[in-house]
Amino acid sequence: MIFTSRNPADFNEIIATFPLAAAAEVSENCRVAHDAQPGWAGVPAPARGRVIAQVGRLVEANKEALATLVSREIGKVYAEALGEVQEVIDTCDFFLGEGRRMYGQTIPSEMPDKQLFTFRNPVGAVMIITAANFPAAVPSWYFIPALLTGNSVVWKPAEHAGAIALAIAELLHAGGVPKDVLRVVIADGPTTYAGLEAALAAGHVDKVGFTGSTAVGRKLGELAGRHLQSPCLELGGKNPMVVMPDADIDLVIEGALFAGFGTAGQRCTSLGTLWLHRSIHDEVLARYARTVSNAVVGDPFADVLYGPMIDEKYLANHLLHLEMIQPHHSVYGSTGVGQITADNPRSGFIGDPAIGWFAHPTIVAGVRPGDALYANETFGPLVGVGVFDSLDEAIELANGHGYGLSSALYSNDPTTIWRFRQGISAGMLSINNSTSGAEAHLPFGGNGKSGNGSRQSGIWVLDQFTRWQAMNWDYSGKLQKAQMDVIDLPHDPGFKIS
């Protein structure tokens, strides 16, 4: 089957066509990577680090071209696309030196003539499966540390971002990563699952990494669990932003605009529900609605808040989520709801909505527990707004849906900030900042429905792609038994000062 990748802002433009792999091809790529892994692990870690440095410089030299491809293939605003490519560069810059810092430990033994050590070893062959919304940055969170630590990688990108993935793979190979050590295979979801299932059964995959929906994450977690593997899962979010009475409202509006509608709301860290203290609810809602209504939407190469949905299916899902709006809700944010068309226009729209998958920004006020909009990730330009009366209530509302990826609090009171930090279940917390905006050297990941506690980025991701090995070296010439051959130096337990 041939997949055609189209520009979602102008679906008459074909970006690329490529064949979708069969399940046997997926598993065969895993076998090839598995066989190539020992040779790559045998390359000294500092030399692997130099390869990562070379990749980073190549990505930097091709930054504008790669960002342009990101904007054309998935419709991300060009300024955001540049930032995404910069994150790949930053990730390379962070890890290029980790080859010289893959520290183990030397530990004193409780017995003489014996030493204890720990070592980091690569897990083996890794299969990573990534989504279309961050087609460059998020995959790099997997493959850069995985390669640096001596693993081989099979990367299955989203079909809608296939051209981006192939371009990135070319940069990695040009930077010195052997082609059998990093392989890209493009396939649909069911085929990928079948191929991975076969590869796991054959012992050709030692670690699975997945970024995507909670539903698919559960299936992959169960599959990996059959083989006693713990996958790295970065899943969906219903990210709360809590606004206290002492907040800087100008900052709130700016942060909520970017968090809710940047990338057309197609981020795992996009704002889910804006929780406003009752004393400021009406003022903030009115300002937010006015700001969103005045924001410019359209051509991703123009000065716009956001561009198109990634693909027609993403728009279709967004339209289904709009059916969650109930009679007790109030709707704000645009001159219409749903798809932007000539018959359902968006004021100030830039471009031709007839040739792209564009959606109106939508604010839904009156969200409360029990609503489908409260409990479900919506992944589109749709933000809920709710009200609370106390910090404890806000924390309960922020946690109640079971997601735990990102969160934000707007307040300048230290006590409020620390109490919120202690109470929030999210793996990431921003104070007076957007729910979106990861930095390459800070741990990224969620809890509950948002993930299994695994973390990407920074030094913390090393634990996903290495396993600790403990070694004891006894050079005493005799068998010494820990906890049995105890050295007890003479002492006087009854001694008292006279």
C-alpha positions in Angstrom: 0.0 0.0 0.0 1.3 3.5 -0.9 0.7 6.3 1.6 0.5 9.8 0.3 1.5 12.6 2.7 -0.2 15.9 1.9 0.2 19.4 3.1 -2.7 19.9 5.5 -2.8 23.6 4.8 -3.1 22.8 1.1 -4.0 19.2 0.5 -3.5 19.6 -3.2 0.3 19.6 -2.5 1.8 16.2 -2.2 4.8 16.2 0.2 5.8 12.6 -0.4 4.6 9.1 -1.2 6.1 5.9 0.3 5.1 2.3 0.7 3.7 1.2 4.1 5.6 -1.8 5.5 4.0 -5.2 6.1 4.2 -6.8 9.6 7.0 -9.1 8.4 9.0 -6.0 7.3 8.6 -4.4 10.7 9.8 -7.5 12.5 12.7 -7.9 10.0 13.9 -4.4 10.6 13.9 -5.3 14.3 16.0 -8.4 13.6 18.6 -6.4 11.6 18.9 -3.7 14.3 19.1 -6.4 17.0 22.0 -8.1 15.1 23.8 -4.7 14.6 23.5 -3.6 18.2 26.5 -5.5 19.7 28.9 -3.9 17.2 27.6 -0.4 18.0 27.8 -1.1 21.8 31.4 -2.0 21.2 32.2 1.5 20.0 33.6 3.4 23.0 30.9 5.7 24.5 33.0 8.9 24.0 33.2 8.0 20.3 29.4 7.5 20.1 29.1 10.9 21.8 31.2 12.4 19.0 28.7 10.9 16.5 25.8 12.6 18.4 27.8 15.9 18.2 28.1 15.5 14.5 24.4 14.8 14.1 23.6 18.0 16.1 25.8 20.1 13.9 24.1 18.7 10.7 20.7 19.3 12.1 21.7 22.8 13.0 23.0 23.4 9.4 19.7 22.1 8.0 17.5 23.8 10.6 15.5 26.0 8.2 15.0 23.3 5.7 13.9 20.8 8.2 11.5 23.3 9.9 10.0 24.1 6.5 9.3 20.4 6.0 7.7 20.2 9.4 5.4 23.1 8.5 4.6 21.7 5.1 3.9 18.1 6.2 2.0 18.6 9.5 1.0 22.2 9.3 2.9 23.5 12.4 3.4 27.2 12.4 6.9 27.9 11.1 8.1 29.7 14.2 7.1 26.7 16.3 8.7 24.4 13.8 12.0 26.2 14.1 11.7 25.8 17.9 11.0 22.1 17.5 14.1 21.6 15.4 16.1 23.6 17.9 15.0 21.1 20.6 16.7 18.3 18.5 19.8 20.4 18.4 19.6 21.0 22.2 19.1 17.3 22.9 22.2 16.5 20.8 24.2 19.2 22.7 23.2 17.8 26.0 24.0 14.2 25.2 27.2 14.6 23.2 29.1 14.7 26.5 27.2 12.0 28.3 29.4 9.4 26.5 32.2 10.6 28.9 29.9 10.7 31.9 28.2 7.3 31.9 29.4 6.9 35.4 29.3 3.7 37.4 30.4 3.6 41.0 33.2 2.0 43.1 31.7 0.9 46.4 33.5 -0.3 49.5 32.9 -3.9 50.5 32.1 -5.0 54.0 34.9 -7.6 53.6 38.7 -7.2 53.1 40.3 -7.7 49.7 37.1 -7.2 47.9 35.7 -4.4 45.7 32.2 -3.6 44.5 31.3 -1.8 41.2 28.3 -0.8 39.2 28.1 -0.3 35.4 25.5 1.0 32.9 24.9 -1.4 30.0 22.7 -0.8 27.0 19.3 -2.6 27.0 19.8 -3.8 23.4 17.5 -3.2 20.5 14.9 -0.5 21.0 11.7 0.1 19.0 10.2 3.6 19.2 6.8 4.6 18.0 6.1 8.3 17.8 3.2 10.6 17.0 2.8 13.3 14.2 2.4 16.3 16.4 6.1 16.6 17.4 7.7 14.7 14.5 11.3 15.9 15.2 11.7 16.9 18.9 10.0 14.0 20.6 11.6 11.2 18.6 15.0 12.7 19.4 14.2 12.3 23.1 14.3 8.6 22.4 16.8 7.9 19.7 19.6 10.4 20.8 20.0 8.9 24.3 19.3 5.4 23.1 22.1 5.6 20.5 24.5 7.4 22.8 24.2 4.5 25.4 24.9 1.8 22.8 21.5 0.7 21.7 20.2 0.1 18.2 16.9 1.7 17.2 14.0 0.9 14.9 11.9 4.1 14.6 8.2 3.8 13.5 7.0 7.4 12.9 3.5 8.5 12.3 2.6 8.0 8.6 1.6 11.6 8.4 5.1 12.7 9.3 7.0 10.1 7.2 8.9 12.6 5.1 10.2 14.3 8.2 11.3 11.0 9.7 13.1 10.0 6.5 14.9 13.4 6.4 16.0 13.1 10.0 17.3 9.5 9.4 19.4 10.8 6.5 21.0 13.4 8.9 21.7 10.7 11.5 23.3 8.4 9.0 25.3 11.3 7.5 26.5 12.1 11.0 27.9 8.7 11.5 25.1 6.4 12.8 25.3 3.1 10.9 22.2 2.4 8.8 21.5 -0.9 10.5 21.8 0.7 13.9 19.1 3.3 13.2 16.3 2.0 10.9 13.1 3.8 9.9 10.0 1.7 9.1 6.7 3.3 8.1 3.6 1.3 8.8 0.0 1.7 10.0 -0.9 1.0 13.6 -2.3 -2.6 13.4 0.6 -3.7 11.2 3.1 -2.1 13.6 1.6 -4.0 16.5 1.7 -7.3 14.7 5.3 -6.8 13.6 6.3 -5.7 17.1 4.5 -8.7 18.6 6.5 -11.0 16.4 9.8 -9.3 17.1 9.3 -9.5 20.8 8.4 -13.1 20.6 11.6 -13.7 18.6 13.7 -11.8 21.2 14.7 -9.1 18.8 13.3 -6.1 20.8 14.5 -5.3 24.3 12.7 -2.0 24.9 9.6 -0.3 23.5 9.2 3.5 23.6 5.8 5.0 22.7 4.4 8.5 22.5 0.7 8.7 21.7 -2.8 8.0 23.0 -3.5 6.4 26.4 -5.6 3.7 24.7 -2.8 2.6 22.4 -0.3 3.0 25.3 -2.3 0.5 27.3 -2.2 -2.1 24.5 1.6 -1.7 24.0 2.1 -1.8 27.8 0.3 -5.1 27.9 2.2 -6.5 25.0 5.6 -5.5 26.5 4.5 -6.9 29.9 4.0 -10.3 28.4 7.8 -10.3 27.9 8.5 -8.8 31.3 9.6 -5.5 29.8 8.8 -2.1 31.1 8.1 0.2 28.2 8.7 4.0 28.1 5.2 5.4 27.7 4.4 9.1 27.1 0.7 9.3 26.7 -2.2 11.8 26.7 -3.0 14.7 29.0 -5.9 16.7 30.4 -3.7 19.4 31.6 -5.1 21.9 34.2 -4.2 25.6 34.6 -5.2 26.9 38.0 -5.5 30.7 38.4 -5.6 32.2 41.9 -6.9 35.7 42.8 -3.4 37.1 43.1 -2.3 36.1 39.6 -1.0 38.5 37.0 -4.0 38.3 34.6 -2.1 39.6 31.6 0.3 36.7 32.0 -2.5 34.3 32.5 -4.1 35.3 29.2 -0.8 35.1 27.3 0.0 31.7 28.8 -3.5 30.2 28.3 -3.6 31.4 24.7 -0.4 29.6 23.8 -1.1 26.5 26.0 -4.6 26.1 24.7 -4.3 26.9 21.0 -0.6 26.7 20.0 -0.2 23.8 17.5 -4.0 23.9 17.2 -4.2 22.3 20.6 -2.5 19.2 19.2 0.0 18.7 22.0 0.0 16.2 24.8 0.7 19.2 27.1 -2.0 21.4 25.6 -4.2 23.2 28.1 -7.3 21.0 28.9 -9.2 23.0 31.5 -8.6 26.5 32.7 -9.7 26.6 36.4 -10.5 30.1 37.6 -11.1 31.3 41.2 -14.7 32.5 41.5 -13.6 36.0 42.4 -11.9 36.5 39.1 -13.8 34.0 36.9 -16.0 36.4 34.9 -13.2 38.9 34.2 -10.6 36.4 33.1 -13.1 34.4 31.0 -14.2 37.6 29.2 -10.6 38.7 28.5 -9.7 35.2 27.3 -12.6 34.9 25.0 -11.9 38.3 23.5 -8.2 37.5 23.0 -8.9 34.1 21.4 -11.6 35.7 19.2 -9.1 38.3 17.9 -6.3 35.7 17.3 -5.3 35.1 13.7 -5.6 31.5 12.4 -4.5 30.1 9.0 -1.4 29.8 6.8 1.3 28.3 9.0 4.0 30.4 7.2 2.1 33.6 8.1 2.0 35.4 11.5 -0.8 33.2 13.0 -1.6 31.6 16.3 -2.0 28.2 14.7 -2.4 26.6 11.3 -4.3 23.5 10.2 -5.1 20.2 11.9 -2.4 17.6 11.1 -4.7 15.7 8.8 -8.4 15.1 8.0 -8.7 12.4 10.7 -7.5 14.8 13.4 -10.1 17.3 12.3 -12.7 14.5 12.3 -11.8 13.6 15.9 -12.0 17.3 16.9 -15.5 17.5 15.5 -16.5 14.4 17.5 -15.1 16.1 20.7 -17.3 19.1 20.0 -20.3 16.8 20.5 -19.3 16.7 24.2 -20.6 20.3 24.6 -23.8 20.2 26.8 -26.7 22.6 27.3 -25.2 23.9 30.6 -22.0 25.0 28.7 -21.3 28.4 27.1 -19.2 28.6 24.0 -16.8 31.4 23.1 -13.7 32.1 21.0 -14.7 32.4 17.3 -17.3 33.4 14.7 -18.2 29.7 14.4 -17.6 26.2 15.8 -16.1 23.2 14.0 -14.4 23.3 10.6 -13.5 26.7 9.1 -15.2 26.9 5.7 -16.6 29.6 3.4 -20.0 28.9 4.9 -18.6 28.8 8.5 -15.9 31.5 8.3 -13.4 32.6 10.9 -12.9 36.3 11.2 -9.4 37.4 10.1 -8.5 34.0 8.6 -5.4 34.0 6.5 -5.4 31.6 3.5 -8.0 29.5 1.7 -9.9 27.3 4.2 -11.3 25.2 1.3 -8.0 23.5 0.6 -6.9 22.8 4.2 -8.1 21.1 7.4 -8.7 24.2 9.6 -10.8 24.4 12.8 -12.2 27.3 14.8 -10.8 27.9 18.3 -13.4 27.0 20.9 -13.7 27.9 24.6 -16.3 26.0 26.5 -17.2 27.5 29.9 -19.1 25.8 32.7 -17.0 22.5 32.7 -17.5 20.5 35.8 -16.8 16.9 37.1 -19.1 14.5 35.4 -18.8 16.2 32.0 -17.2 14.3 29.2 -15.2 17.5 28.5 -13.8 17.3 32.1 -12.7 13.6 31.8 -11.4 13.2 28.3 -8.4 14.5 26.3 -9.6 16.4 23.3 -6.5 17.0 21.3 -7.6 20.0 19.3 -8.3 23.8 19.5 -10.8 23.2 22.4 -10.3 24.5 26.0 -12.7 24.1 28.9 -13.1 26.7 31.6 -14.3 25.9 35.2 -14.6 27.6 38.5 -13.4 26.8 42.0 -13.6 28.4 45.5 -10.5 27.1 47.4 -7.1 25.8 46.6 -8.0 22.3 47.9 -10.9 22.2 45.6 -8.7 23.3 42.7 -6.2 20.5 43.4 -9.1 18.0 43.5 -10.4 19.2 40.2 -7.0 19.2 38.6 -6.4 15.6 39.6 -9.9 14.1 39.4 -9.8 12.9 35.8 -6.8 10.6 36.3 -4.4 12.2 33.8 -1.1 13.4 35.2 1.1 14.9 32.6 1.5 18.7 32.8 -0.1 21.4 35.0 0.2 25.1 35.6 -0.5 27.4 38.6 -0.7 31.2 38.4 0.0 32.7 41.8 2.7 34.7 43.5 2.1 33.3 47.0 4.8 30.9 48.1 2.5 28.9 50.4 0.0 28.4 47.6 2.7 27.4 45.2 4.2 24.8 47.6 0.8 23.4 48.6 -0.1 23.0 44.9 3.2 21.3 44.1 2.6 18.8 46.9 -1.0 18.1 45.9 -0.8 17.9 42.1 -0.4 14.5 40.6 1.1 15.7 37.3 4.7 14.8 36.4 5.4 18.4 35.4 4.4 21.7 36.9 4.8 25.2 35.7 4.4 28.3 37.9 3.2 31.4 36.1 3.9 29.7 32.8 2.2 27.7 30.1 1.4 24.0 30.4 3.6 23.5 27.3 7.3 24.2 26.8 9.6 21.4 27.7 13.4 22.1 28.0 15.8 19.4 26.8 17.5 18.9 30.1 14.5 18.5 32.4 12.6 15.2 32.9 9.5 14.9 30.8 6.7 12.4 31.5 3.5 11.8 33.3 1.6 9.6 35.7 -1.7 7.8 35.8 -3.4 7.9 32.4 -0.5 10.0 31.1 2.2 7.4 31.5 3.8 4.7 33.6 6.2 7.0 35.4 9.0 6.7 32.8 10.8 9.9 32.1 12.4 11.3 29.0 15.1 14.0 28.5 18.0 15.0 30.7 20.0 12.5 32.7 16.8 10.8 33.8 16.2 9.1 30.4 19.4 7.2 30.8 17.5 4.8 33.1 15.2 4.0 30.2 18.0 2.9 27.8 20.5 1.3 30.2 20.4 -1.4 32.9 22.5 -1.4 36.0 25.0 -4.2 36.4 26.5 -4.9 39.8 29.9 -6.6 40.1 31.8 -7.8 43.1 35.5 -8.7 42.8 37.0 -10.8 45.5 40.8 -11.1 45.4 41.2 -12.6 48.9 41.8 -16.1 47.6 39.1 -17.5 49.8 35.3 -17.6 49.8 33.9 -14.7 51.8 30.2 -14.8 52.6 28.4 -11.5 52.9 26.3 -11.0 56.0 27.9 -14.2 57.4 31.6 -13.4 57.6 31.0 -10.2 59.6 34.0 -8.2 60.9 33.1 -7.1 64.4 35.9 -4.8 65.9 36.4 -4.9 69.6 34.4 -2.4 71.6 33.0 -1.8 75.1 29.2 -1.3 74.8 28.8 -0.7 78.5 31.4 2.0 78.8 30.5 5.1 80.8 32.3 8.3 81.6 33.4 8.2 85.3 
